Amino acid sequence: MTIRAISLAAFVALQSFNGLAQPPTPPGTLVLDKGWATPIQGGSATMEDLGVLLSPFAQPSADTSKAPRIKIFQGVTYLMPYAEARQKLNLIQKVVAKNKVGCPGFPKDSFFHYAFDGNFEGQYNKLYIVVDKADQVVAIQLVAESPKVDQVHAPYKGTDYHTYNFVNSRSKASKRLWIDHKPAFEDQYGWHEYRQINGYPMPKEGLNVIRIDSLLMNPDLTTSGSRGSNWKPLEAVRLYLPKPIMELILFNVRATNK
C-alpha cells in the first residue's frame, strides 16, 4: 500500500473516531468493503488456479488508489459507472438482478455482478458486468451456457484446474470433467494466446488487461487418457480482467498461502 493510501485510511479512521462523517470517496477510486482482504476458509484450489493464471501478468498489490483509464471491453473502461457501461453496451434488459461475487481470492464482500441475456461476440448468451461497492465496473465476463464444438478450442490432455467460472464461482463437480484456461493479451495486432513456452507471444511492458478463455468439458476419454472423438463442451467463459484487479487478487492469494 502506498503512503498516500495509508494516509487516507488513517484520516478516515480518525474522522470516524471523532464522530464525524467520513469524506466521500473521490470519483474514479475503487470502493471495497473494509474487510476486503480478510482471509477466507476454503477455496484453496480456486485461488491456486487464479495464482497460476494471473502471476505472469501482474504482481500482488493492496493499493486501491490507482485508477487508470483502462479499456476493458467494447468501450467500457475500468471504474466506469455501471449505468454508463450499460448504455455503452446497449443493454436494454429491464429487470436486472444484482448478485454478490463470492469467488475465493476476489476482494471479500466487495464485488457484485449484473447479468444480461443476449448474443455477445457471436457465441456467448450471457454478459456479466462486475462492479465494486460504488457500482463502478471492475471486470466483464461472457458465458456460453451451451457452447458448440466448433466454437471452442479444447485440449487433448487433461489439466489440473479446478474452477472454470470465477465470477459465478463454479468449479467442476466430477473428476472425469476437464477444465481448460487460455489467458490472452492484446496489442496493436489483436489478441494473442499466452503460453510459457518459447516461440509463443509474450506480454509486453504496460499490459493493462487480460482475457481468460475458459472451458468446462466432458473429454470422452480414450484408453490413452486423451480426449475422445465424442467430447462435449459444457460451458465456455470469457473473462476480461484489468491489471488493478489482478493485483488485488494476487495479494489475497499470497496472503492466504502464507
Secondary structure, 3 states (H helix, E strand, C coil): CCHHHHHHHHHHHHHHHCCCCCCCCCCCCCCCCCCCCCCCCCCHHHHHHHHHHHCCCCCCCCCCCCCCCCEEECCEECCCEHHHHHHHCCCCCCCCCEEECCCCCCCCCCCEEEEEEEEECCCEEEEEEEECCCCEEEEEEEEECCCCHHHCCCCCCCCCCCEEECCCCEECCCCCCEEEEEEEEEECCEEEECCCCCCCCCCCCCCCEEEEEEEEEECCCCCCCCCCCCCEEEEEEEEEEEHHHHHHHHHHHHHHHC
